[in-house]
Amino acid sequence: MRHRCLALCLSAALLSGCATSTVTNPVTGLQERTVMSVESEIAEGKKGHAQVLQEYGAYPDARLQAYVNDLGQRLASQSERNQLEWHFTVLDSPEINAFALPGGYVYVTRGIMAYMESEADLAGVIGHEIGHVTARHGAQRATRQQTAGLGVLAATLLGVALEGAGVPGAGQVAGQVSQSVAAGYIASYGRDQELQADQLGAEYLSRSHYDPRNMVDVIKVLKNQERFADDMARAEGRTPPPHTNWLASHPSNDQRLQEITQIADGYRGTYLDDSRSRYLKAINGMTYGESREQGLTRGQNFYHETLGIALTAPAGWKVQNSTEAITLVNGEGTAGLVVKLVPAKAGSSHDEIVRNVLAPISGRAEPLTLNGLSATHYVGMRSNQNGEAQSFEATIVSGPGAQNYLLGYAAKDAQALQRAYRQMRDAEGSFRALTAADRAAARPWVVKTVPYPGSSAGASGGFALLAKKSPLTQAPEQQLRLINGVYAGGEPKAGQLVKVVE
């Protein structure tokens, strides 16, 4: 189970009732009214940092963490708030994401790092995030919301983020899942704030002797992600999804690309090389996609080595993995099986869990055995939030390690449940303790660097050859082009180091 939300928000309670004061903005030098003093910025950032680590987890590679922290500290030292105690963390998430919290806390995911081509590219991402902190954009947003009477939701940044490929309509099923710390509070900064963060990021790159034009490359990475998502949708006969990774107030990637190009072109100077070789060395061996700790999807199978469980989705269904649940969703996105870990305090016996978690008004229980695991299937009625009687169906399973699991049946409506019911039971019947074969299949992928193969007489080379050796199953050649920054065209030179997935 892993985190899929793309933003994290500090609790409204942390700042509710705060009085306003006047501070000087470190970037503009202007006085501004605020509900968040410098001291509270730092305090809220520290509290939020603990939440971020709980949601995502830090990537367990001290060498890579030190590399990113060193780069971030060098950039932050050139900022208007170099007196802050800055923190730079690589998050253990495959999502393409970067964000910041007030007070000097900046995060990049290993997911976005897989798509960066050089140290200067990564500097562009981090510089933008530093810009949001130095300009106090989180504090400004919190102040506007409280002034508007909307309560204080201390914002985070989705300065460089793109949603992973979703399942059409899956949100109808995902709504059945308890929401994480971040869910429901996704918010973006305004267009002017994003533009200011781009301008500040370019300035920090220039001061640190990186070419600000590398920020243009970062936006191109996002554009290529959009193209890839559109192309995969068309290949599957679907309408390309709307590009809603940022809210409407955020400038589109097209607009942002134009604006950051103009900003970068305004700089003239002699810059260091982009440190591509150093960057590729740093990420060599980095986990790509899901990890053992978060659970792995391989085809129709889902394996969670830490929990010791596995499931198989029916043909045509997809696996969604979040911090809170594993959801097997049908092709229409109208029904699914939601698998959740039952907390120990809910009870140790199935009867206790039925009473404390399902809280039925009436119903019947049926004892089962799922692949040698004790289970109880329950069909009944319970009260919803409005006090109305509502039917439900779920199964409780005692899994490995004395952990209990709740397998809930979720659907858009009764008709969707009926259509998907047989496949739901099949999915439920696949719940099992990891077998030896499952453990062998649950090997995480990693990023490796190899010389780009040229073509020889009678044999193809390049990405076509690399794709044949890749474990990637969906359009492997296109995915390799995507992680190497040539999805829209171009070709590396023979012998040049490129990224592959092994």
Protein Blocks (a to p, Z undefined) as FASTA:
>chain_A
ZZfbfbdcddfklmgoiacdddddfklopacddfbdfklmmmmmmmmmmmmmmmnopadb
fklmmmmmmmmmmmmmmmmklmbccdddddddfbdcddddehiiacddfklmmmpcbfkl
mmmmmmmmmmmmmnommmmmmmmmmmnonopadddddfbgcdddddehklmmmmmpccdf
knopaccddfklmmmmmmmmmmmmmmnopafklmmmmmmmmmmmmmmmmmmmmmnopacd
ddfkbcfklccfklmmmmmmmmmmmpgcddddehlmmmmmmmgopaehjdfknopaehjb
ccdfknopacdddehiacdddfkbccdddfkopaccddddddfklojbfklmmmmmnopa
bdcdddddeehiacdddddddddfkopacdddddddddehhiacddddddfblmlmmmmm
mmmmmmmmmgccddfklmmmmcccdddddddddddehiaehjllmmmmpcbfghkllmmm
mmnopmngcjddehiacdddZZ
